[in-house]
Amino acid sequence: MPARYVMFTMSVHDEDADIALGVLSGYPLVGVEQGLDSLTACFEQNDWQPDFAEAIVAELATMNVLVHGTHVQVLEDRNWNAEWEASIEPVVVNERIVIVPEWRTEEFSQPLRLVITPKMSFGTGHHATTRMMCRLMERYVKPDSTWIDVGTGTGVLAILAARLGARDVFAFDNDEWSFVNSQENIERNAVTDRVRLEHVDLHAVELPQCSGLAANLYRHLVIPYAAAFISAVEPGGVILLSGILRYDADEVCAPFLERGCQIEEMLTETEWCAIALRTKGVS
């Protein structure tokens, strides 16, 4: 008997899509397709529970994300993940950096060609926040430095840090799919000797001391961990933040500025921003 799949579609504003993707990543998904003001999650029918729809909507409500409607449909077998992967296009970040799936690598000659073959993980480069973080890392990662990639997703920022000359990068994610996918991508890019990967939650991780820290996260994850991020970064080091809407930038920066950090620069693209902060130097 062919496998059957449940397609759960919900209507959410595009600016809330990242938060919704974060919530969906906690469920046993096969894949997710993002449309205009909508997300469609694919589940194997045996993994789908009737109360998932209500639970997802309720969880998003606690994050002030309004779901404007939902739809559930049962479909016959299709290779959803393969179709999703085939739709991934290369992303040219700038003249030096390109994020490219494994099957398109020969088409590009950029010196920093990051081979990222995604599954369900966030960080393919198609989102503005990932592209801006890549541009900031190009400016702030120095040779022989040490870095932390918080919530690594596909591993793209950790890989870029290593390719830019960092000698040691600690990357972690609490999502199992992201952990497996980032490990695959780290191996594809031949940086296993410099990138250490862990499957661990942010609240449980022990952050090592580092020269710089990159956190492409949601606003509600950055603010409570400002003190922990600052403690992990050496005096005069760099903290790069994104996953932040422009109108939330002041609120996100506040706990860092209160602890002596200074804003080095801020990039913006559409409604998103990425922020480079410098920790207080040795007095």
N, C-alpha and C positions, 0 to 999 in steps of 0.2 A: 504494500500500500504506500503511495507516495506521501512524503512528509507534507504537513500543512503548517502554515504560518499565520500568526495574528499580526495585523498591521494596526498599530495604535497611532492615530494622528491627533495632534492637538494644535490649536491656534494660539500662538503667543507672538507678541511683538518681537521684531528682529533684535532689538536692544536687550531683550531678556533671553535670547536663544542660548547664550553661553551658560547662564545659570540653569536653564532647563536641561541642557546637555549634561551638566554636572550631576543633576538629580537622576537623569535617565541612566547614567553610567553605573549607578548602584544596582541596576536590575539586570537579569540574565538576557541581554540583547544579542541579536545576530548582527544588526546594523542600524544605522540612523541616516535618514535623508532629510536635509534641510531645504525647505522651500521658502517662498515669500510669506513671512509672518506665519510659518508653520513648521512643525517637526513631525516626521513619521518614523516611529520606532518599530522594528521588525523583531518578533519573538517566535521561537519555535512554539507550536501550540501546546506541547507538553510542559513548557516552562511558564506559560501565561496563566496568571491567576485572575479571576474576575474582579478582585478588589484592587488590582494594580492601578487601574485608571483613576479611581477615587483617591488612592494613596498618593499617586504622583501629583495630582492636582492639589491635594491638601498640603503636601510638602512644599510645593512651589508657593502656596499662599503664605506659608510661614516666612518666606523670603520676599514677600511683597510682590510676587509675580502673578499676574492675573492670567488665567487660561480662559480664553473666550469661547471655547467649544472643543469637544472631543468626538472622535469617530473610531469605531473598532470594526475591522473587516478581517475575515478568514480567507486566505488564499492558498492555492496549491503550490507545490514545490517550485522554487526558483533559487538560483545561487546568488542570494542577495549580496553577500560580502564581495564576491567576485565582480558583480556588476558595479558596486560602489567603488571598489578599487580601480576598475577600468575607467571610471569617470574622473579620476584625479589627474589634474593637469600640473605641469611644472610651474613653479612660482619664482620669478626673477625678482629677488629682493633689491639688488642694485647691480652695478657692473662687476662686482667681485663675488657676490653670493647668489646662488640659485639652489632652491630646494626642489629635488626632482625624484620621481618614482624610479624604481630600479629599471623598468622597461624603457625609460626615455633618457638614460644617462649620456648616451653617445651624441645626443643632439646639442650639448652645451659644452662650452670651453671655459667657463668661469673658473678662476683658481680655487674658489671655495665652493665646490660642488657637493652639496649635502644629499646623500642618497637616502631618502625617507620613503619607505613603502608602508603606508598606513594601514591600520585595521580600523579600530573604533576610537583610537586615541586622539585627543585634541592636540593640535600643534603641527598640522600639515603645512603651514605657511600661508594658507588661503585666508586666514583671519588677520585683520589689521594688527592685532596685538602681537602676534608672532612675528610678523614682518618688522614692526617697530622695534621689538626686542632684539632681533637680529642686527638691526642697524646700530642700536646702542652697544651691543656686545662687541661689534666690530671696533668701536671707538674706545671701549674701556677695558677689554681683556688684554692684559700685557703678557709678554713671554715669561714663562716660569712662575706665573701666578697660580693661585688655587681658588676654585670656585664651587659654589653650591647651586644646583638647579632644583628649585622647590616645585614639586608637581610636574615632573618632567614630561608627561604625556608620551609623545613619540620619541623623545630623547633629542629633539632637534637642537635645543639650546645647549645642552651638555656636549653634544657632538661639535657644535660650532665653537664652544669655548676651547675644546681640545685642539681643534683645527687652527684656532687663532694663537695657539702657543701655550695655553695653560698646561701645567705639568700634572695637575691633579684636580679632578672634578668629581664631586659627590652629588649624585642625582637620585631622587626617590619619588615614588608615587604610591598612593594607597589603592589604586585601581589595578586589579590583577591583569586585565587586558592591556592596559598601558604599560605595566611592568614587563610583560612578555614581549610586546611590540617594541618597546624602547631597547630591550636587550638585543633583539634581532637587528635593529637599526644601528646600534653601537658596533655590533660585529661587522655589519655591511660596510661601515665607514672606517674600519680598522683602527679604532681608538680604545679598544678594551684595556690596553695597558695604562690608560690615563683616566678612564671614566669608571667609577665605582657606583654600582646601582643597587638600591635596596627597595624592597616592597614593604612600606611602612607608612603609618598615618602621621600627619604633621604634628598632632598633639603628643605622639609617642617617640618621635625621632630625637636623637642626640645630634645636634648640628655641630660639626667640627669647626675649628677656626679657619677662616678663609680670607682671601684678598677681596673677593666680590661675591655677591649673591644675586641670583636672578629668580624672580617670583612672578610668573605669568598666571595669576590666580584671580579669583573673584574678590571683590571688595570686602565681603564679610569674612574672608579668610586672611586677608592681609592685615587689617586693622588690629585684631587681637594678638597678632604675633609680631608686632613691630619691635617690641623690646627684645624678643628672642632673636630676630633677624639682626638687630644692631649688635647684640652681644656676640654673635658668631663672626661678625666682620671686624677685621683689624682696624685700629684707629687710622683714619684717612682713607679707608677702603670705600668700595662702591656697592650700593644696593640699587638694583634695577627692578622696577615694578611695572606691571601692565595688567590687562584684564579689567581695566578701570574705565568707566565712562567719564567723559570730560567734566560733567557737572559734579562728579564725586571726588575729583582730584584733591580739593582742599581738605575734605574730611579724611581721605586716605593719608595725605602727607602730614596732617596735624600731629599724630603721635610720634612721628620720626623727627619733626622739627622741634617738638618739645624736649626731645632727648639729644639735641645738639647737632642733628644732621642738617645739611644744607642742600637745597635743590641745585643741581648742576645744569640740568636742562630738561625740557619736556617736549616730546613729539606728539603730534595729533594726526589722526586720520579718521575721517568721517566723525562719528560720535565718540571714538575711543582715544585714549592717550597712553603714553608710556613715559615713565619718569625715572631720571637718574639722580640719585641722592648720594652725597658724600658724608661718611660718618665723621664725627668730631676727631680731629687729630690729637696727637700727644701734646699736652700743654707744658 
